[in-house]
């Protein structure tokens, strides 16, 4: 659930002004106040603008408690969907993906050969 009070927390922490926030986000003062007080839930574009203003992930403004499972792909990769970092580049990941596709193709070809040999 969206928590507008987190905007107030950031205003205090970063010593930001509401004027600078609503100008940056392209909304009115009353819209910002209504968002903070929970009277209005902002759309994705406004949330993104406010998150960009404070340099926080969009997810920061949501109170959620979900369990996430961790999958080890053989590389050190951390992230929450908004920001991901790790020891593998995108190009390396694409190369690895292509290699795995080639392996699957070869496996499929081998299975077809064995099936033909068994049916003779």
N, C-alpha and C positions, 0 to 999 in steps of 0.2 A: 504494500500500500504506500502511496506517495506521502511523504512527510515534509510539509512545507516549513516546519520549525527548524529543519536542518539548514535552511537558508539563513534564518536568524543566527544560528550558531556560527555559520561561516562569516556572516557580517561582523559579528563580534570578534571572531578569531582573526580575520584578515583586516579588520578596521575599514571595511568598505562602506560606501554610502548606498542607500537605496536608489538615489538618483542615478548613480553610475550603473547600477544593475539594470534598472528598467530601461535606461537609454540603450545600454548594450544589447539587451534582449528584445528591444523594439516593442515594449508593452507600456501601458500606463501605470501610474503610481497605484491607482486603485486595483488594477489587475494584480500587481505584485503583492499588495497587501492581502488581497483575497486568496492568493496562492499560499502565502505564508500562514494565514489564519485557517486554511483548510476549507474555505468557502468555494474555491474553484480548483479543479485539478487541471494543470496545464497540459497542453498537447506536447508531443515529442519534440517539436522544433524549439519550443520555449524552454523545455527542460534541458535540451542540448545546449542552448545559448547560455543558460545560467551555469550549467556544468563547465562550459568552456571559460566563462568569466572567472570562475573560482579554480579552474584547472583541476577538477575532480571528475571521476567517472560518473556517468549518468546514474548508475546503480546506487551511488552514494545517497540519493534522495529517497530511496525506497527502503522500507523496513520489511525485510524478508528473512525468514529462517528456513533455509532448505539445506538438506544434506546433498553434497555433491560427491560423486565418486571420482577417484583419481585413476587415470589410465597411464601406464608407463609405456612410452613408445620408443624407449632406448635413448632418449635425449633428455636433457634437463630443460623443461619448458614450464614456465609459471604464468598464470594469468587468470583473469576472471571474466573473460569475454570482451571486456572493454579495453584492456591493456594486456598484451601478452609479450613475454620476453623469454629468451632461451639461448641455447648454444647451437641452434640450427637455423640456417637462413632459409628463406622461402625458396630460393633456387635449389638448395640442397634437398629440401623437402620434396620439391617437384621431381628432381632426379630420382630420389628414392621411390616415389610413387610410380614413376615410369618403369623403374626396374622391377617393382613388385607386379605391375601389370604384365610385363614381359614374362616373369616367372609363372604367373597364372596362365598365360597363354600357352607356354611350353608344357605346363602340367596338363592342361586340357588336351593338347595335341598328343601327349604321351598316353593319356587315358583312351583316346580314340583309337590309337594304334593298337593298344593292348586289347581293346574290345573287339576290334576286327580280327586279331590273331586268335582270340578265344572262340569266335563264332565260326572259324574255318574248320 
